[in-house]
Amino acid sequence: MIRVLLVDDQMLVRSGIRGLLDLTPDIRVIAEAADGAEAAQLIGQTEADVLLLDVRMPNCSGIELLQREQGRLPPTILLTTFDDDNALFEGMRAGARGFLLKDISLERLAEGIRSVAAGGTLFRPALTERTRAAYEKPVNTVPAPDISTPLTSRETEILALMAAGFNNAEISQALGPSEGTIKNHVSSILAKLGVRDRVRAVLRGLELGHI
């Protein structure tokens, strides 16, 4: 049985998600909290396998809880309406293992929980059509992805750090090469993926399976 700790400030949302998961044979909500502060108190009192965490809540948001309690939380899926794309990258950087929209089907919700409980990640389902449209519009000045020239292992590593929200200086500190070298790698990644900025590179990398 996969045990879930559900955190959302809206009682109706919690009730709906709990009711849906009660229909599955292998997933149960074992505890609930109305905000991040309440959830922090429950972490040590429960043995949850997965944390379902709302992004926006009073007192302590989902992102704030991830940042404050890094290392203490079970594998975490952020629940979001995706009004802005910063939640995706802030959540990645804070350690979230996945994102799901609140209006997804029971099948997708259960599939996502099982995947994260088994050690996987769940970022692609969070890329809504609106987000894709905003960040993947064809641009005349941007070449198509150069699929004949795959990303190198170093470029794939840098792309993963870009997805986690690291800037060039931070990537340089993490990997060792100079910031100028990292900048050159990033330019190569953008060219190979046929995109014009870092956000589009991460989204394209997720779509193509590089991350």
C-alpha angles and dihedrals in degrees: 000000000000109000117212131198107204120203121185132132092222113082091200091056092049091048092049095049092045090050092051094049091049085067092063120085096221109033128072135171104233099177141010136205133187098216143004095269092056090045091054089058091051096049094082093041098054135054098218119170094200133024116214103199130185114225099218120045136139121257094015124013125212092256091050091050091051091049095047098043103038109157094020101070126088117240103304134217115191117219112213146160088215097229087158135018096229089083090064095055097036089051093049091050092048092053107265113160095206151346131233132181116239093234097057123125124265089248093056092043093051092044091052094049092049091049095051092043088055092053100267132125130238114203106125097065089058092062101097124201088251092055093046091049091050095050104030103048110138111257119198093219094052118082123228116264110285096230090171089068109053124201115271120237089257092050091050089051092050091047090055090053090048088054088053089057100255118151124219094269092051092047089051091053092048098047105027107237119115120272089249091056091049089051089054091050091050091051089051091050091052091049094048093047093044095234134125105219144026097259092055090045091056093046091048090046091053091049093049093045098246091126 
